[in-house]
Amino acid sequence: MIGRLLSKVSLKVPSVLDGVSLRRMAQVVFVLGGPGAGKGTQCSKIVENYNYTHLSAGDLLREERARPESADGQLIANYIKEGKIVPVEITIKLLKKAMDATMQRDKTKSRFLIDGFPRNEDNLQGWNSVMKDSADVKFVLFFDCCTDTCIQRCLDRGKNSGRTDDNRESLEKRIQTYLQSTRPIIEVYEKQGKVRTVDAAKSVDEVFADVKIILDREG
């Protein structure tokens, strides 16, 4: 009697488990640095050499701004033009959507480089509130570069990028936002021992050589 009952239970358990979505915890590296520090360039090289998916908060926002049917497009455009930080609810919604889509599309993809986020305390609190049970922040990859170099790189990039924020007026606002809002976030993670700093004033290949050392060490 007991044997038959156990056999029935054992037959039912797999069917129940088959219907349960066992959510994987995303492994996240935040990539921070001033405008023009080379975050996007280095993220592209990391993706070529390591099993990471690159998500740029800025690119996601610009793509959303360009969607004709977007309810947030004009709001995003206004914030970007003024060099201000887009409300956290919008940014996290786009990041989470992109992460979920990536992990559903490819079961081997669970490691993300999130470039340009969190940019202020509101971003950080929003992330911790929404993503604490679905993503683990391994460390912050900080590309440290002086303001003059960052501005010149952005101006050079602006000649071909078509980005509306790669002009001196927007850049000065973005730099101030970075210094006032994002640097304190880097300091928060420094106190937790989670910041890995790279001298981003070097050439692209030299910077990536330093990045590789960090990634190989971190695993």
C-alpha positions in Angstrom: 0.0 0.0 0.0 2.7 2.5 1.1 4.9 1.4 -1.8 2.1 2.0 -4.3 1.5 5.5 -2.8 5.2 6.4 -2.9 5.4 5.3 -6.5 2.4 7.5 -7.4 4.0 10.5 -5.6 7.3 10.0 -7.4 5.5 10.0 -10.7 3.7 13.2 -9.9 6.8 15.2 -8.6 8.6 15.5 -12.0 5.5 16.8 -13.7 5.1 19.4 -11.0 8.7 20.5 -11.2 8.5 20.6 -14.9 6.1 23.5 -14.6 8.3 25.5 -12.2 10.6 28.0 -13.7 13.8 27.8 -11.8 15.1 31.4 -12.1 18.8 31.8 -12.4 20.6 34.6 -10.6 22.1 37.0 -13.1 25.8 37.8 -12.4 26.4 41.5 -12.9 29.4 43.8 -13.3 28.6 47.5 -13.2 30.9 49.4 -15.6 31.3 53.0 -14.5 33.4 56.0 -15.5 33.0 59.5 -16.9 31.7 60.3 -20.4 34.4 59.3 -22.9 36.3 57.0 -20.4 36.0 54.2 -22.9 33.4 52.1 -21.2 31.6 51.0 -24.4 34.8 50.3 -26.3 36.2 48.1 -23.5 32.8 46.3 -23.0 32.9 45.4 -26.7 36.3 43.8 -26.3 35.2 42.0 -23.1 32.3 40.5 -25.0 34.6 39.3 -27.7 36.8 37.5 -25.2 34.6 36.5 -22.3 31.1 35.1 -21.9 29.4 38.4 -21.0 26.5 40.3 -22.5 26.9 44.0 -22.7 24.0 46.2 -21.7 24.5 49.9 -22.0 22.0 51.9 -20.0 22.5 54.9 -22.3 22.0 52.8 -25.5 18.8 51.3 -24.1 17.5 54.7 -23.3 18.4 56.1 -26.7 16.7 53.1 -28.4 13.6 53.7 -26.3 13.6 57.4 -27.1 13.7 56.5 -30.8 10.7 54.2 -30.7 7.7 56.1 -32.2 5.3 54.3 -29.9 7.3 54.8 -26.7 5.4 56.5 -23.8 8.7 57.7 -22.3 10.5 58.8 -25.5 10.1 62.6 -25.1 10.8 62.5 -21.4 14.0 60.5 -22.1 15.0 63.0 -24.8 14.6 66.0 -22.5 16.7 64.4 -19.8 19.5 63.4 -22.2 19.6 66.8 -23.8 20.0 68.5 -20.4 22.6 66.0 -19.3 20.4 64.8 -16.4 19.8 61.3 -15.1 16.6 59.6 -16.5 14.2 58.5 -13.7 15.3 55.2 -12.3 11.9 53.4 -13.0 12.4 53.8 -16.7 16.1 52.7 -16.7 15.6 49.6 -14.5 12.5 48.6 -16.5 14.6 48.6 -19.7 17.6 46.8 -18.1 15.4 44.1 -16.6 13.6 43.6 -19.8 16.9 43.2 -21.7 18.4 40.8 -19.1 15.3 38.6 -19.0 15.1 38.4 -22.8 18.8 37.5 -23.0 18.5 34.7 -20.4 15.4 33.3 -22.0 16.9 33.3 -25.4 20.2 31.7 -24.4 20.3 29.6 -21.2 24.1 29.9 -21.1 23.9 33.7 -20.8 23.7 34.9 -17.2 26.7 37.3 -16.9 26.1 40.9 -17.8 28.2 44.1 -18.1 25.9 46.9 -17.2 27.5 50.0 -18.6 26.6 53.5 -17.2 24.5 52.4 -14.3 23.9 53.1 -11.4 24.6 56.8 -11.9 23.3 58.2 -8.6 21.9 57.2 -5.2 18.3 56.9 -6.6 19.6 54.5 -9.2 21.3 52.4 -6.6 18.3 52.2 -4.3 16.0 51.4 -7.2 18.3 48.6 -8.3 18.6 47.1 -4.8 14.8 47.3 -4.4 13.9 45.7 -7.7 16.8 43.4 -8.6 18.0 42.2 -5.2 16.5 38.7 -5.7 17.4 38.3 -9.4 20.9 39.7 -9.8 24.1 39.5 -7.9 26.6 42.4 -8.3 30.0 40.8 -8.4 32.1 44.1 -8.6 32.3 47.5 -10.2 34.7 48.0 -13.1 35.7 51.6 -12.8 37.4 53.3 -15.8 39.3 56.3 -14.3 40.1 59.1 -16.7 40.7 62.8 -16.3 38.0 65.3 -17.4 40.0 66.9 -20.2 40.7 63.6 -21.8 37.1 62.5 -21.5 35.8 65.7 -23.1 38.2 65.6 -26.0 37.4 62.0 -26.7 33.6 62.8 -26.7 34.1 65.8 -29.0 36.1 63.6 -31.4 33.4 60.9 -31.2 30.7 63.4 -31.8 32.0 64.2 -35.3 30.8 60.8 -36.5 28.5 59.4 -33.8 25.4 61.4 -34.4 24.8 61.5 -30.7 23.0 64.7 -29.6 24.9 64.7 -26.3 28.4 64.7 -27.8 28.7 68.5 -27.8 30.6 70.7 -25.4 27.5 72.2 -23.7 25.9 68.8 -23.0 29.3 67.3 -22.1 30.0 69.9 -19.4 26.6 69.1 -17.8 27.2 65.4 -18.1 30.6 65.7 -16.4 29.2 67.7 -13.6 26.4 65.1 -13.1 29.0 62.4 -13.1 31.2 64.1 -10.5 28.3 65.1 -8.2 26.2 61.9 -8.5 28.1 58.9 -9.9 31.4 59.3 -8.1 29.7 59.0 -4.7 28.2 55.6 -5.9 31.7 54.4 -6.8 32.8 55.4 -3.3 30.0 53.4 -1.8 31.2 50.2 -3.6 34.8 51.1 -2.7 33.9 50.8 1.0 32.5 47.4 0.2 35.7 46.3 -1.4 33.9 45.9 -4.8 35.7 48.4 -7.0 38.3 47.3 -9.6 40.0 50.5 -11.0 41.6 50.7 -14.4 43.6 53.7 -15.7 41.5 54.6 -18.8 43.9 57.3 -20.0 46.0 54.6 -21.7 45.5 53.3 -25.2 42.6 51.0 -25.9 44.9 47.9 -26.0 46.8 48.9 -22.9 43.5 49.4 -21.0 42.1 46.1 -22.2 45.3 44.3 -21.0 44.6 45.6 -17.5 40.9 44.7 -17.8 41.9 41.1 -18.7 44.0 40.8 -15.6 41.1 41.8 -13.5 38.6 39.5 -15.2 40.9 36.5 -15.2 41.5 37.0 -11.5 37.8 37.5 -10.7 36.8 34.4 -12.7 
